[in-house]
Amino acid sequence: MIVRILPEAEEELYQAALWYEDREVGVGVRLLTAYDVARHRIEERADRLPRLETLPPGRDIRRTFLRRFPFMVVFEMFPHEVVILAVTHSSQKPHYWSRRIP
């Protein structure tokens, strides 16, 4: 499955990694590694990850969490690709990223 990340989601990921790295050397790199694992999980089994039922009906929006970090990757499934909409901290405003859904 092709996985594409929106620029806004990529920026969120790198900002989070920088924030962690500023606090302790190596932690930002561990966050990026956790993201890589989550992305691989999406590539391999996106259709088995949980749906977000609270968002637009008829859309296939799902999520997976980063291990050891309070972040989740929110993505939308399409027939030939998956689009990562957000890499969001789990305690941020819920669904702030929904404006990215066309």
DRENGU-618514 format. One record per residue: residue number from 1; y, x negated, z of N, C-alpha, C in turn. Coordinates in pm, 1 decimal, decimal comma. Atoms other than C-alpha are relative to their C-alpha. Example, Ala and Ser with C-alpha at 12.3 -4.5 7.8 and 13.67 -1.06 7.14 Angstrom:
! residues 2
NODE     i        n_v        n_u        n_w       ca_v       ca_u       ca_w        c_v        c_u        c_w
NODE     1     -119,0      -89,0        0,0     -450,0    -1230,0      780,0      120,0      -90,0        0,0
NODE     2     -119,0       82,0       -6,0     -106,0    -1367,0      714,0      109,0       77,0       73,0
//
This chain:
! residues 102
NODE     i        n_v        n_u        n_w       ca_v       ca_u       ca_w        c_v        c_u        c_w
NODE     1     -117,8      -84,8        0,0        0,0        0,0        0,0      124,2      -89,4        0,0
NODE     2     -127,2       72,8        4,5      345,8     -132,7      -90,2       85,9       46,6      117,3
NODE     3      -88,1      -31,4     -112,2      575,8     -150,0      212,6      136,9      -58,6      -29,8
NODE     4     -138,3       41,4       25,0      951,5     -163,9      166,0       80,2       31,5      125,7
NODE     5      -83,3      -21,6     -118,5     1206,1     -198,9      446,6      144,0       23,4      -43,8
NODE     6     -141,6      -24,8       29,1     1553,1      -46,5      428,2       83,9     -112,8       58,5
NODE     7      -85,5      107,4      -52,2     1833,1     -300,8      474,3       45,7       26,2      143,9
NODE     8      -43,8      -32,5     -136,2     1952,1     -117,1      788,3     -109,9      -29,4      101,8
NODE     9      112,1       26,9      -89,5     1606,0     -144,6      944,2      -22,9     -150,3       14,9
NODE    10       15,1      145,1       -5,0     1582,8     -511,9      854,5      108,9      -61,8       88,4
NODE    11     -110,1       48,9      -84,6     1922,0     -571,1     1016,2      -28,9       28,1      147,3
NODE    12       35,7      -32,2     -139,2     1804,6     -392,3     1333,2     -102,9      -99,1       53,6
NODE    13      104,5       93,6      -40,4     1499,2     -615,8     1345,6       59,2     -136,2       32,1
NODE    14      -55,1      133,5      -21,7     1696,2     -937,5     1309,6      100,8       -3,6      114,0
NODE    15      -92,3       -5,2     -114,1     1964,4     -829,9     1556,6      -77,3        0,5      131,7
NODE    16       82,9       -2,3     -121,4     1695,4     -752,6     1814,7      -59,8     -138,4       25,8
NODE    17       58,7      133,3      -16,2     1528,7    -1089,5     1751,6      104,7      -99,1       49,9
NODE    18     -107,9       88,6      -46,5     1862,1    -1269,2     1793,7       34,4       27,2      145,8
NODE    19      -31,8      -36,2     -138,8     1932,5    -1079,0     2116,0     -103,2      -62,0       94,5
NODE    20      105,1       58,3      -84,8     1596,3    -1184,7     2263,5        5,3     -152,0       -1,2
NODE    21       -2,5      145,9       10,8     1627,5    -1540,4     2135,8      115,8      -59,3       80,0
NODE    22     -114,5       45,9      -79,8     1971,5    -1574,4     2301,2      -32,1       -2,9      148,3
NODE    23       33,5       -7,8     -140,9     1815,2    -1485,2     2633,2     -109,5      -97,3       39,8
NODE    24      107,0       96,7      -28,1     1504,8    -1702,3     2610,6      -57,3      -50,7     -132,4
NODE    25       47,3       61,6      123,4     1404,5    -1945,0     2338,2     -146,6       36,9      -23,1
NODE    26      136,1      -33,6       38,5     1093,2    -1828,7     2156,5      -32,3      147,9        5,2
NODE    27       30,5     -142,7      -13,5     1106,3    -1461,8     2253,4       38,7       75,6     -127,5
NODE    28      -38,4      -63,6      125,9     1291,6    -1362,1     1937,0     -105,2      -22,4     -107,2
NODE    29      107,0       30,0       95,2     1022,2    -1533,1     1732,0     -122,1       86,6       31,1
NODE    30      113,7      -85,2      -36,9      756,9    -1341,4     1929,1       23,8      144,9      -43,4
NODE    31      -31,3     -134,9       47,8      937,1    -1016,9     1846,0      -26,9       11,1     -150,2
NODE    32       23,7       -1,3      144,8      929,2    -1104,5     1474,1     -149,0       -3,9      -31,4
NODE    33      145,5        3,7       18,5      558,8    -1185,0     1503,8      -60,2      136,8       30,0
NODE    34       48,6     -134,6      -33,9      497,3     -848,4     1673,3       32,8       97,6     -113,0
NODE    35      -35,1      -83,9      114,3      681,9     -682,7     1384,6      -95,5      -25,5     -116,8
NODE    36       92,5       32,8      109,4      463,7     -867,1     1131,8     -136,7       65,4       21,4
NODE    37      127,1      -65,1      -32,0      153,3     -735,1     1309,4       10,2      150,3      -26,0
NODE    38      -20,5     -143,6       22,0      295,6     -380,5     1303,8        8,7       30,8     -149,3
NODE    39      -10,8      -21,5      144,5      382,6     -411,5      935,4     -137,5       -8,7      -66,3
NODE    40      135,7       11,3       53,7       29,6     -525,7      859,3      -80,3      126,4       33,9
NODE    41       66,5     -123,6      -40,1     -100,9     -224,6     1054,5       40,7      113,8      -93,4
NODE    42      -49,5     -102,6       92,3      117,9       -2,1      834,4      -61,8      -19,0     -137,8
NODE    43       58,1       27,7      132,2       -4,7     -171,6      516,1     -146,8       41,4       -7,4
NODE    44      143,7      -23,8       -0,1     -368,1     -130,7      616,3      -39,5      144,0       29,5
NODE    45       43,3     -134,3      -41,6     -372,9      216,1      772,3      114,9       94,4       33,5
NODE    46     -117,4      -84,8      -24,5      -39,3      396,5      749,5      -38,4      145,8       18,9
NODE    47       37,7     -141,4       -6,1     -212,4      730,3      698,1      -71,1       38,7      129,1
NODE    48       65,7      -28,3     -127,5     -388,2      699,0     1035,5       93,6      -14,8      119,7
NODE    49      -96,5       14,5     -108,9      -75,0      630,2     1239,5       65,8      135,2       27,5
NODE    50      -50,1     -132,8      -38,0       89,9      919,4     1428,2      126,4       43,7      -73,2
NODE    51     -117,6      -61,1       63,8      337,1     1152,9     1260,4      105,0       32,4      104,9
NODE    52     -109,6      -52,5      -81,5      677,1     1236,9     1402,0       17,8      145,3      -41,4
NODE    53       -0,5     -142,1       34,4      650,0     1614,4     1406,6      138,5       63,5       10,2
NODE    54     -130,5      -60,0      -25,6     1012,7     1670,7     1507,5       99,3      -16,5     -114,1
NODE    55      -94,6       23,6      108,1     1166,7     1561,0     1181,2      -32,4       82,5     -122,6
NODE    56        0,4      -97,3      108,6     1217,4     1733,3      848,1     -138,3       48,0      -41,8
NODE    57      127,6      -53,4       45,0      934,7     1966,2      758,8      -27,8      -43,4     -143,4
NODE    58       37,0       40,7      134,8      744,6     1855,0      454,9       12,0     -149,1      -24,7
NODE    59      -11,7      145,4       14,9      823,6     1486,7      509,6     -110,9      -64,9       81,4
NODE    60      107,5       70,3      -69,3      552,9     1240,5      614,0       58,5     -122,9       68,1
NODE    61      -65,6      106,7      -75,8      737,6     1033,3      873,6      -88,4      -33,8      119,5
NODE    62       92,6       47,6     -102,6      529,3      823,8     1111,6       60,1     -116,8       75,9
NODE    63      -49,4      112,1      -79,5      564,9      549,0     1367,9     -115,0      -82,3       53,5
NODE    64       90,9       87,5      -72,7      393,5      254,6     1529,0       85,3      -87,0       91,3
NODE    65      -74,5       79,3      -97,4      497,6       51,0     1830,3      -29,5     -148,3      -15,6
NODE    66       21,0      144,4       -6,3      546,9     -323,2     1856,9      -70,2      -29,6      132,0
NODE    67       68,8       38,2     -123,0      311,3     -478,9     2107,2       89,7      -91,4       83,4
NODE    68      -73,7       79,9      -99,2      479,5     -620,2     2419,7      152,1       10,5      -11,1
NODE    69     -143,8      -20,8       13,0      824,9     -499,7     2311,6       26,4      150,1       -4,4
NODE    70      -30,7     -143,7       -2,2      997,3     -161,9     2361,8       61,3       49,1     -131,5
NODE    71      -49,7      -37,3      132,0     1044,0     -108,5     1987,4     -107,6       73,4      -77,2
NODE    72       93,5      -63,3       91,1      888,0      116,4     1730,6       53,0      -11,8     -142,1
NODE    73      -30,8        3,9      142,1      878,3      101,0     1353,6      -21,8      142,0      -51,7
NODE    74        6,1     -136,0       54,6      957,2      437,2     1192,3       -4,1      -12,6     -151,8
NODE    75       15,3       12,7      144,1      843,2      481,0      834,8      -34,9      133,8      -62,5
NODE    76       34,0     -119,0       76,2      804,3      744,7      566,3     -100,3      -37,7     -106,3
NODE    77      104,0       23,4       99,5      498,0      768,3      347,2       30,3       77,5     -127,3
NODE    78      -10,7      -58,2      132,7      522,0      837,0      -24,3     -131,1      -29,9      -72,4
NODE    79      128,5       22,5       68,2      238,1      846,0     -279,8      -31,7     -147,0      -30,7
NODE    80       29,2      137,2       42,3      278,5      482,7     -387,9       69,2     -106,9       83,8
NODE    81      -64,7       98,7      -86,1      480,2      318,4     -112,4       28,7       59,6      136,5
NODE    82      -44,7      -35,2     -134,0      582,8      323,7      250,1      138,1      -61,8       15,6
NODE    83     -135,5       50,5      -20,9      951,1      289,7      341,3       27,3       -4,0      149,5
NODE    84      -35,8       15,0     -141,1     1043,2      151,2      682,6      144,9       42,0       14,8
NODE    85     -133,0      -57,3      -20,1     1341,3      354,5      799,4       74,8      -65,6      115,1
NODE    86      -66,4       54,7     -118,3     1409,3      190,8     1135,5      -96,6      -87,5       78,5
NODE    87       67,7       77,3     -102,9     1302,2      -72,1     1383,3       86,1       24,1      122,9
NODE    88      -87,3      -53,4     -102,7     1434,6      102,0     1690,0      -51,9      -22,4      140,7
NODE    89       34,6       11,7     -141,5     1440,0       42,4     2063,7      -40,4      138,2       48,6
NODE    90       53,4     -130,8      -39,4     1240,2      319,1     2226,5       90,8       77,6       94,4
NODE    91      -90,5      -74,5      -88,3     1521,7      406,8     2468,2      135,0       30,3      -64,8
NODE    92     -123,7      -35,6       69,4     1795,9      441,7     2205,1        3,2      148,5      -27,1
NODE    93      -13,1     -140,4       36,9     1928,7      776,2     2092,4     -112,0       38,0      -95,3
NODE    94      109,8      -36,9       88,7     1633,0      956,1     1941,7       50,8       46,3     -136,7
NODE    95      -23,8      -43,3      138,1     1639,9     1002,8     1567,0      138,2      -35,8      -55,5
NODE    96     -129,2       41,2       55,9     1976,5      828,4     1512,0      -16,1      -44,1     -145,3
NODE    97       28,1       54,6      132,1     1816,7      679,2     1200,9      -30,7      110,2     -102,1
NODE    98       38,7     -108,6       92,3     1738,1     1023,4     1050,0      102,2       19,5     -111,1
NODE    99      -99,5       -9,5      107,3     2061,4     1003,1      849,1      -38,3      -87,3     -119,3
NODE   100       46,4       85,4      108,8     1879,6      741,5      639,4      -98,5       69,2      -91,8
NODE   101       96,0      -75,1       80,9     1642,4     1004,2      504,3       76,6       72,3     -108,6
NODE   102      -75,6      -66,6      108,4     1765,6     1113,5      161,2      -28,8      148,8       -8,5
//
